[in-house]
Amino acid sequence: MSSAGRSVSARLAALAETLGALSGWRRSALAAALGALAATALPPVHALPLLLVAFTGLAWLIHASRSPWRAAIAGWWFGFTHFIAGIYWIGAALLTDPSRHGWMVVPAILGLSAGFALFPALAAFVARLPALPIGGRVLALAVTWTAAEWLRGTILTGFPMNLMGTVWAPSIGMIQAAALAGAYGLSFVTVFAAASPAALAAPSPSERPRRRAWFLPAMAFGLLAAIWIGGQARLALAPDQAPTDIRLRLVQANIEQTLKWKEEERAAALARHVLLSQGEGFEAIDAVIWPESAATFYVDESRPVRDFLARAVPPGGRLLTGAPRRTVSAGRTIAYWNSLHALTPAGAIAATYDKHHLVPFGEYIPLRAVLPLRALAYGGADHSAGPGPRTVSLPGLPPFSPLICYEAIFPGEVVADDMPGEARPAWLLNVTNDAWFGQTAGPYQHFQAARLRAVEEGLPLVRAANTGISAVVDAHGRVVGRLGLGVTGVLDARLPPALAGRTPVAQLGQWPLAILLGLAAAAALALGFGLRKGGRRAPQGE
């Protein structure tokens, strides 16, 4: 190793020792600062270099912990501030009706962040369990962080927002890896690379000769380079496919959430959507697409409303619009639904899809018996869940998979082609209303999460949002048309084609991820075994 390399390793070793020696509130404060730093790499900031500081520091804190429980405390503080900085925009939704929900802003953000921080705490706990050299600890952290992300996206209805893999959204080459191992696989590679400089701080030759300490970060960044090169090659080798003949018009009316449901504003909002829909070129459109709850009336119950909406249906085409729906029995409403309707030029409803993945506290209150709260959705009543993903087939349109709001953030759960009788869709349709979150990071994070579904499934994504971001994304994740946040207008685009075959992750589900994590875990344990076989113990700290 060169003298410069030895100097870097020596300085990092001294820094790691200093940080590892911290205790009490200083240790917790450091972990919290690192967690907030990691959040800056998420959309829309994408400050990726700061991930190196955040996860290298976390790896050192875990490695220096005297016990898994101490590591879990560091992981919890890291996660607590990471989620505060990452999902602060939830508070904006509560402020749309401050008289009812304003008091909940701080408790909601802190409470949710504290709960979600249990997943990084679990990751740190498990990563500290075996006796490992620092290189093995880095691999273990990447494995357990990714597994904890998957767990967070699965249990208690799941919340897979801000997976670490989404930090690569600006790089079309990098996100191609989602077709192989999904967004969770991208998270593994990201944490592995971000934490790998921790291996340069091997404190003494008894743990790892310093000339070998560079191997792990070199391997991690070599992996990133290989993924980027492979992604660029995938794009370059993809056969040229012209857009289909299906012409879409996405309407972004930019209705403020505070006005959306006011009785005196609802008709005007509907008229605004119709007027935008009827702009130049209307007769050539195959489908006009409105966002979630664009129609704030019970469309299926009112012939006059449907007749008015028919003005926005192009000749021979369809209008796809979000709208509320209810089930009435004996004159009493017994269920509410968040739905998508397809209307014909005659004002008939050709198909209806009911949202199945509801937003906790937004559309229903968990533990309703013990939590006397009102849901954020209009009327405050709990909504009912639809039967699940489905493929909608309409004359003149390729079959599509409808996704309402945050249904699009769930990897592996956006199509129903594995269900009996359900065909493979040709595109994903995401209608949403991010006006709840105003001019915050929330709409950007939501869009990038949805965009990764296109890469994973090899299907184009069409996204209509009330205030933005509306976009058309091709099957490789490339944005071919977009309306920015807070913009009023329409986006006309031809529907991009689906890939000829299914992506590996679409075919195999989470098996590629499981294999990847299994191999990495085995490598980490092998490093620990090799250390013990050589008669040495991995030094632990704090």
N, C-alpha and C positions, 0 to 999 in steps of 0.2 A: 504494500500500500504506500502511496506517496505521502510525503510529509503533510501536504494539505489535507489529504483524506484522514490521516491520523489526527490532525488538529480538529477537524470537524467532528469526528467521532468523540474525541476527548471532551470537547465543549458540550456536545449533546449529552454525553454521559454525566457530566457535572450538572447540567440543567435537569436531567431526569432524576438525579439523586436529590437535588434541591426540592423539586416539586414532590417527589415521593416522600420526602421527610415532613411535608406539611401535615398538620392534624387539625381537628376541630373545625371551627368555622372557616379558617383559611383554606382548608382542603375543600370544603363544600363550596365556598365562594369561587374557587378556581374551577371546579367542575361546572358550576352554573355559568361562569363566563365562557367556558369552552362550548357549552351547549348552545348558548345564544349565538356564538360565532358560527357554529355549524349551520344555523338557520339562514345565514346570509347567502349560502350557496343555492338556496331554493329559488324558484321563480318568484318575482321577476328579476331579482338582483343577479343571481348566478355568479357569486363571488367564489369560484371554485378553489383558488389557492388557499383560502382561509380554512378549507376542510383539512388541509395538511396540519395546520396548527391544532384544530379542534380534536381530531381523532388521534393524532400522535399524543397529545396531552392526555386524552382519555385512556389510551393504551398504557401509558406510564402510570397513571393513577391506579388502574386495575392491577397492573403487575406489581406495584409497590404495596398493595393492600395486604395486611396481615391475615385477613380472612375473607371468604366470599361475601360475608355480610357487609364488611367495610367497602368492598368493591361495589356492592349493590347500592349503598348510600351515595357513592360518587356517581354511579350510573343514574340514580334517580334525580339528583340535582342537575346533571347534564341534560336529562330528558325534560325536566320541569321547565327550564328556561328555553330549551329548544322548541318546545311546543307553544309556550307563551309567545315567542317571537314568530312562530310559524302559523299559528291559527288565531292570532289576536283579532282577525277580521270577523270572527263569530260575534264579537261584541257589536259590530255594526248592524247585524240583523236584529239584535235586541233594541237598538236605538231607533228602529223604524217606528216603534210605538213606545216612546219613553215613559209615558204615563203608566203603562201596564208592565213593561219589562225592563225599564231603565235601571232599576235597582239590582237586576240580575247580572249586569255586564261584568263587573269585577268577579263576583263569585263564580260565574259560569266559566270565564276564561281560566281563572286559577284552579277551579275544581276539575275541569276537563284536562287541563295540563298536568295536574297532579295525578290524575288517573292514568292518562296515557304515559306518564313518566315511569309507571310500573314496568313497562315493556323494556326500555333501556336498562332499568334496574335489574330485571331478570336476565337480560343479555350479559350485563357485567358480572352478575353472580355466577352464572354458568361458565363464563369465560375464565373466571378465577379459580374454579374448582380443581382442575388438575395442576400439578407442578410442571410448569413449562418454561423454557427459555423465552426471552422476549419475542423472538421471531414466531415461536409457536403461539404466544399470547396474541400477537397481531392476527394470525390466522383464526384463532379461536374467537376473537372479537368480531371479525367479519362474518363468521358463521352464525354466531349467536345473535348479532344485531339483525341479520337478514331473517333468521328464523323468528325473531321477536316481531319484526315488521309483518311477516306473514300471519303471525298469531293476532296481531292488532287488526289486521284486515279481515279476520275471520270470526273471532268470538264476539258474542254480544252484538250481533248484526254486523260488526266490522266497521272500521274507519281507516281505509288504506290511503288516506290523503298524505301528500308530502313524503312518499317513499323516496329514499335517498337516491334512487336511480333517476328521478325526474330532474336532478341537477344538470343532466346532460342534454336537456331539451334544445339548447342552441346549436348542438352539433348533430346534423342529420346523419353523419357517419356513425357516431357513437350509439345512437338510439336504435340502429339496426340490430344490435345484439338482443333487443327485446323480442325479436322474432324467434330467437333460439332458446332463451331462458327466461323471458318475460321481464317485467319491471323489477321483480325481486332479484333476478339474476344480476341486473345492472346495479342494484343496491349492494350486492356482495362485492362485486368488482370495485365499486366506488369506495366502500369502507376499507377494503383490503389495501387499496392504493393509498388512501388518505392516512391510514395508520402505519403504513410500512416504514416511514422514516424513524419510527420509534426503535426499530431494530438497530439503527446506527449508534444507539446509546448503550450497547452492550458494555457493562461496566468493567469487565476484566477478561483476560484470556481464559479464565476458569469457566466462563459461561459461553463465550463465542469469540474466537480470534477476530480482532477488529478488521483484518483484511478480508474476512468473510462476511462481515456485517452488512456490506453493501449489496450482497446477493439478493436479499429479500426485496428491498425497494427497487432494485434493477429489474427483478422478475415482475413486480407489480406494475411498474410503469411500462415495461415491455409488453405486458398483457394489455394495458390500455392502448398502446400503439397498435398492437395486433388487432384489437377490436375495431379501432378506427379504420385501419387499412382494410380489414375484412368488410366493414360496413360500406366503405367507398367502393370496394370491388363489387359488392352486392348491387349497389346502385348502378354502377357502370355496366355490369353484365346483364342487368334486367332487360328483357326485351322491350322495345319501344311499343307502348300501347296508347293509342289515341283515346281521348275521352269518349264515353258513350254518347249516344244521341239524346240521352235524357237531359232535359234542360230544367234546372231548378232555380227558384227565386227564394232567397232567404230574406225575411222581413225583420228588421231590427228597429222597432218603433221607439225605443228609448223612453219608456214610461217609468217615472219615478215610483219607487215602491210605496211611498207615503200617499201617492195619489191613486194607485192602481185599483184599489177596492172601494174607493169612495163612490157612493151612489150617484152623485152628480157628475162624476168623471168617467164612469164605466162606458157609457154610450159613446162619448167622444173618443175614448181610447180605442174602441172597436172600429169607429169610423176612420181613425188614423191608420190602423192596420190595413183596412180595405183600400184606402187612398194610396198608400205606399205600394200595395200589391198590384194596383191597376196602372202602374207607370208604363213608360215606353217599352214595347216588346212583350207586353202581357199576353197577347194572343199566341205567342210562340212557346210559352212556358208549359211544361208538363206537370209540374207540381210547385205550388206555392207553400212555403213552410213558415209557420208562425211559432214563436217560442212557447215554453211552458206557461199555462194559464193565460195565454194571450187573450182568449175569450173568457171574460169573468162572469159569464152567465151559464146556466145549465142548458147547454146547447141541445141536448137530446130531448129536453122537455118543451122547447119553445120553437114552434114553426116560424114565427116572425123573425126570430134571431137567426135561424138557419137560412131563411130567405135572404136576409141581409148579408150573411157570410157568403152566400152563393155568388155575390158580386165579386168576391176575391178568388173564385175558382175559374181558372183559365178554360177556354173551350176544349172539351174532351179531356181535361186534366183533373187534378185533385187539389184540394186544400187540406194540409195536415196542420192541425192546430191543437195546442194544449188547452184544456178546459176542465173545470171541476165537474164532477158527476156525483149523483147521490142515488141511493135506493130508498124508496118510500113504501111503507106498508101501513095500511089503515090510516092514511093521512099523516103519518109520523115518519120523519127521516130516521132510518135505522143504520145507515152507513154512508160515509163520504169517500170519494175516490179522487185521486189526482190522475187525470186521464189524457189520452191523445185520441182525437177523432180524425177520421178521414172523410171529407165531404165531397160529394159529386156536384156537377154544375146545376143539378136540380135541387140542391140543398138536402139531399138524403145522406145519412151517415152510412158509409160503406164499410167501416171497420172501427173498432175501439180497442185501445190498449190501456190497461190500468197499471199504474206504477206499483211494483211489488217490493222494492227496497226503499222503505220509508225512512225519513230523517228523524232520528230520536229527538224529542223536544220540539222539533219543527213541525212534524206531521202527526206525531203521537207522543204521549208521555209514558215512558217506561215505568213500571211499578205504579200504575195509575191508582191502585188502592191506597198507597201510602204517600203519594205525591200529589197534593191538591193544586196542580198547576194547569194553566191553559196552554195548549200548543200554539206555536207562533203562526201557523197557517190561518187564513181568513176564517173567522168565526170561532177560533180557539178549540174546535172539536177535533177529536182524534180521527184520523183517516184509517181506512181499511187497506190491506195489502192485496194486490192482484196475485194471480196464480203463479207468476214467475216469468222468466224471459220467453219470448215467442217471436216467431217470424210472421210478418204481415205481408200478404200478397194482394196486390191491387192491379186491376187491368191497366196496362200502359206503363207500369213501373216495375223495375226489378224488385224481388222480395227484399225486405229490410228488417233489421232488428231495432225496434224502438227503445230508447233509453231516456227516461225523464230525470232531469237534474243529476244528482250525484250517483245515479246508477252506473254512469260511465266511468267511475273511478275504480271499479272493482275488477282487477285482473282475472281473466278466466271465467267471468260471469256475465258476459255481454251478449252471448248468442245462445240459442236453444237448440242447436243442431244435433245435440246428443240425446234429445228427448224424442220419444216415439211420435212419428207423424210430422215432425218439424224439419223442414228443408234448411239447407245452408243458406243464410242470407247473402245478398250481393253487396250490401252496404249497411253501415251503422247510422242511425238517426238519433242524435242527442238534442232534445229540446230542453231548455233550462231558463231559469230566471235568476241571474246573479245580481239583480238590482238590490237584493237584500244586503249585499256587501259593499255597495258603493265603490268609490275609487280607492280600493285597498288591494292588497296582494291576492285576496281570495279568488277573484275571477281569473287571474293569470295562472294561479296554481290549478284551478279547476280545469281550465283549457288544456294545459300541458299534460295533466293526468289523463284526460280523455284522448288526447292525441296519441299517447302510447298504446291505447287499445287498437288503433288502426294498424300499428306496426305488429303488435302481437298476433292479431287475427288475420292480417293480410287483406283487410277490407277497408275501403274508403270510409271516412267519417264525415258526416254532414252535421253541422252544429248551429242551431238557431238559438240565440240568447236575447233576452229582452233588451238589456243595455249593453251587451257585448260580453264576451268576445264571440261573434258569429264567424264561422269559417267552414271551408271545404278543404279536407285533408286527404291526400291520396293514400294508397295502401302501403306506401313506404314511410308515411309520416310527414311527407312534404306538404306544406301549406300552399294550396293553389289559389286561394282567395280568402280574404279576411276583412271583417269590419271591426275596427278597434273599439275599445271600451268607451262608452259614453257617446257613441256616434249614432245618429239617426240616418237610416237609409236602407237600401236593399243591396243584396249581393246576388248577381246572376252568375251561374256557373254550370258547366256540363258535369254530370256525375262521372268521376274517375272510375276506371274498371277495377274489379277485384283481382288479386293475384290468381294465376292459373291453378295453383295447388295450395294446400294448406301449409302454413308455417309449422316448424317443428313444435312450437309451444301450443299451437292450436290443435295439433294432432295428439300430442302426448300430455298436455296439461302441465302439472307441476313436477312431473318426473324428471325433466332435465335439471330443474332447480334442486330437487332432492339428491340427485346424483352429484351435482356440483358441490353441495354442502357436505355430503358424505365424504367425498374425496378430500376436501379441504380439512374437515375434522380429523380424518385419518392421518393426514400429513402433520397436523398440529400435534396429535398424540404421538406420532412417530418421533417427532423432534424431542418430546418429553421423554420418551422411552430411551432414545439414544443418549440423552443427557444422564439418565439414571444408570444406564448400562456402563457408561464411562466412569461411574463412581462419583458423579457430581450432582448437586442439587441446584435447581434454578433459584437464585437468590430472590427473596421476597422482602418487601419493605414495610413501611409505616410502622 
